[in-house]
Amino acid sequence: MSKVLIYGMGFRIKKQFDEEIEPDKSYMFCPNHASLIDPFLLIALSKNPIVFVGKKELAKIPVFGFFYKKAVIVVDRSSAESRKRVFKEAKRRLQNGVSMAIFPEGLVPTEDVVLSPFKKGAFSLAIEFKIPIVPQVYYDCKRLFSWDFLKGGIGVFRVHQHKFISTKSLTIENVIDLRDKTFNIIYDDLLSDKKYMKDTNRPNNEREFKSPL
């Protein structure tokens, strides 16, 4: 369905995979987050069932919200009780062998930001369940499918899937190092991409567009 949506809107996908996903294995997907199209792109790229953790506000978006609620563990970030419930549900899903996707920035930053600081949740879960981190870089979603209605257009979504980061020998004491390693891989890749940085540095790019993500 996601692939049909992306291609139906006139977009194409160009992938560079340094390592391939194996069917029937669990992974923790950690992409950068810049657009509403990001979850659809991730699902379109994956061969395995994926569950997302995402904000409750997105469930209110017409049409999109219907599909969103089916694939996402919804969290109210203002509620400590909701965050606990999400962590419990995520653990249950991982025990059943599915993969999980968490955008570790926890938000969509303003468009002048290369990459926002990562939160620890995805990395704690990955260590607990000994599943590899899959760093993914989305270069073009912000530029082509922006919340700024004055920009965007049809084009190619380029994706770089980096080598996976093993968590087999890690303990919870290593969570910060794992988080920072993943951040640096994605940040350095984005920083070296001319199209991404040209869009990030364009004039008046610090304006706040009310993204519900």
C-alpha positions as CSV (number, residue, x, y, z in Angstrom):
1,M,0.0,0.0,0.0
2,S,2.8,2.5,0.9
3,K,4.7,1.8,-2.3
4,V,1.4,2.3,-4.3
5,L,0.9,5.6,-2.5
6,I,4.5,6.9,-3.2
7,Y,4.6,5.8,-6.8
8,G,1.0,6.9,-7.3
9,M,1.9,10.4,-6.3
10,G,4.6,10.5,-8.9
11,F,7.6,9.9,-6.7
12,R,10.4,7.3,-7.2
13,I,12.8,5.6,-4.8
14,K,16.5,5.2,-5.3
15,K,18.1,3.0,-2.6
16,Q,21.7,2.4,-1.5
17,F,21.8,-0.5,0.9
18,D,25.1,-1.3,2.6
19,E,23.5,-4.3,4.2
20,E,20.3,-6.1,3.4
21,I,17.4,-7.0,5.7
22,E,16.8,-10.7,6.2
23,P,13.2,-12.0,6.2
24,D,11.8,-13.1,9.5
25,K,14.4,-11.3,11.6
26,S,13.6,-8.4,13.9
27,Y,15.3,-5.0,13.6
28,M,15.1,-1.5,15.1
29,F,14.9,1.0,12.2
30,C,16.1,4.5,13.1
31,P,15.8,7.0,10.2
32,N,16.0,10.8,10.3
33,H,12.6,12.5,10.4
34,A,11.7,15.4,8.3
35,S,8.3,14.8,6.6
36,L,4.9,13.1,6.8
37,I,6.0,10.8,4.0
38,D,8.9,9.2,6.0
39,P,6.8,6.3,7.6
40,F,5.4,5.4,4.2
41,L,8.9,5.4,2.7
42,L,10.2,3.1,5.4
43,I,7.4,0.6,5.0
44,A,7.8,0.6,1.2
45,L,11.5,-0.3,1.6
46,S,11.0,-3.1,4.1
47,K,10.4,-6.8,3.5
48,N,9.4,-7.4,7.1
49,P,6.4,-6.4,9.2
50,I,7.1,-3.1,11.0
51,V,5.4,-1.4,14.0
52,F,6.0,2.3,14.6
53,V,5.9,4.3,17.8
54,G,4.3,7.7,16.9
55,K,2.4,10.7,18.3
56,K,-1.3,10.5,18.8
57,E,-1.9,13.8,16.9
58,L,-1.3,12.1,13.6
59,A,-4.2,9.8,14.1
60,K,-6.5,12.8,13.6
61,I,-5.3,13.5,10.0
62,P,-8.0,12.5,7.5
63,V,-7.4,9.2,5.5
64,F,-3.8,9.1,6.7
65,G,-4.9,8.6,10.3
66,F,-6.9,5.5,9.4
67,F,-3.8,3.7,8.1
68,Y,-1.6,5.3,10.8
69,K,-3.6,3.7,13.7
70,K,-3.3,0.3,12.2
71,A,0.5,0.4,12.0
72,V,1.5,2.5,15.0
73,I,1.7,2.3,18.8
74,V,0.3,5.7,19.6
75,V,1.9,7.7,22.4
76,D,0.7,10.9,24.2
77,R,4.1,12.4,24.9
78,S,2.6,14.7,27.6
79,S,1.5,11.6,29.7
80,A,3.9,9.6,31.7
81,E,1.3,6.8,31.9
82,S,1.0,6.7,28.1
83,R,4.8,6.5,27.7
84,K,4.9,3.5,30.1
85,R,2.1,1.8,28.2
86,V,3.9,2.3,24.9
87,F,7.1,0.8,26.2
88,K,5.2,-2.2,27.5
89,E,3.4,-2.7,24.1
90,A,6.6,-2.3,22.2
91,K,8.2,-5.1,24.2
92,R,5.2,-7.3,23.6
93,R,5.4,-6.8,19.8
94,L,9.2,-7.4,19.8
95,Q,8.7,-10.7,21.6
96,N,6.4,-11.7,18.7
97,G,9.3,-11.2,16.2
98,V,8.2,-8.1,14.4
99,S,10.6,-5.2,13.6
100,M,10.1,-1.8,15.1
101,A,10.6,1.7,13.7
102,I,11.3,4.7,16.0
103,F,12.3,8.1,14.7
104,P,14.8,8.8,17.4
105,E,14.6,12.6,17.1
106,G,11.1,12.3,18.6
107,L,9.9,15.2,16.4
108,V,10.1,16.9,13.0
109,P,12.6,19.8,13.5
110,T,12.3,23.1,11.8
111,E,13.8,22.9,8.3
112,D,17.0,24.7,9.1
113,V,18.1,21.9,11.5
114,V,20.3,19.1,10.0
115,L,19.3,16.5,12.7
116,S,17.8,17.0,16.1
117,P,19.3,15.2,19.2
118,F,18.2,11.6,19.6
119,K,16.2,10.2,22.5
120,K,17.2,6.9,24.2
121,G,14.0,4.8,23.8
122,A,14.8,3.0,20.6
123,F,18.3,2.1,21.7
124,S,17.2,0.8,25.1
125,L,14.7,-1.5,23.4
126,A,17.2,-2.6,20.8
127,I,19.7,-3.5,23.6
128,E,17.1,-5.3,25.7
129,F,15.9,-7.5,22.8
130,K,19.4,-7.8,21.2
131,I,18.2,-6.6,17.8
132,P,20.4,-4.6,15.4
133,I,20.0,-0.9,14.8
134,V,19.3,-0.1,11.1
135,P,20.4,3.5,10.5
136,Q,18.6,5.0,7.5
137,V,19.1,8.3,5.9
138,Y,16.4,10.1,3.9
139,Y,17.9,12.9,1.9
140,D,14.9,14.3,0.0
141,C,11.7,14.0,2.0
142,K,12.1,17.5,3.5
143,R,12.8,19.1,0.2
144,L,10.1,17.3,-1.9
145,F,7.3,16.7,0.7
146,S,7.6,19.6,3.1
147,W,5.1,21.1,5.5
148,D,5.9,24.4,3.8
149,F,3.3,24.5,1.0
150,L,5.4,27.0,-0.9
151,K,8.0,24.3,-1.7
152,G,8.1,20.7,-2.7
153,G,7.4,18.8,-5.9
154,I,7.7,15.4,-7.7
155,G,11.1,13.8,-7.6
156,V,13.3,10.9,-6.4
157,F,13.5,9.9,-2.7
158,R,17.1,8.8,-2.2
159,V,17.7,6.5,0.8
160,H,20.9,5.2,2.3
161,Q,20.7,2.2,4.6
162,H,23.9,1.9,6.5
163,K,25.5,-1.2,7.9
164,F,23.6,-2.5,10.9
165,I,24.9,-1.9,14.4
166,S,24.9,-5.0,16.5
167,T,23.6,-4.9,20.1
168,K,24.4,-8.5,21.0
169,S,27.3,-7.7,23.3
170,L,25.8,-4.5,24.7
171,T,24.2,-3.8,28.1
172,I,22.0,-0.9,29.1
173,E,25.1,0.9,30.3
174,N,26.0,1.2,26.6
175,V,22.8,2.9,25.6
176,I,24.3,6.5,25.3
177,D,27.2,5.2,23.2
178,L,24.8,3.4,20.9
179,R,22.6,6.4,20.6
180,D,25.5,8.7,19.8
181,K,27.0,6.3,17.3
182,T,23.8,6.1,15.4
183,F,23.3,9.9,15.5
184,N,26.8,10.5,14.1
185,I,26.4,8.0,11.2
186,I,23.2,9.8,10.1
187,Y,24.4,13.3,10.8
188,D,27.7,12.9,8.9
189,D,25.9,11.5,5.9
190,L,23.3,14.3,5.8
191,L,26.1,16.9,6.2
192,S,27.9,15.5,3.2
193,D,24.9,15.6,0.9
194,K,24.8,18.8,-1.2
195,K,21.1,18.8,-2.0
196,Y,20.1,18.2,1.6
197,M,22.4,20.9,2.9
198,K,21.4,23.4,0.2
199,D,17.7,22.9,1.2
200,T,18.6,23.1,5.0
201,N,20.5,26.3,4.5
202,R,18.0,28.1,2.3
203,P,16.9,31.7,3.4
204,N,14.0,32.0,6.0
205,N,14.2,28.2,6.7
206,E,13.9,28.6,10.4
207,R,10.1,29.4,10.2
208,E,7.9,27.1,12.3
209,F,5.4,25.1,10.2
210,K,2.9,23.4,12.5
211,S,3.8,19.8,11.8
212,P,1.8,17.4,14.0
213,L,4.7,14.9,13.9
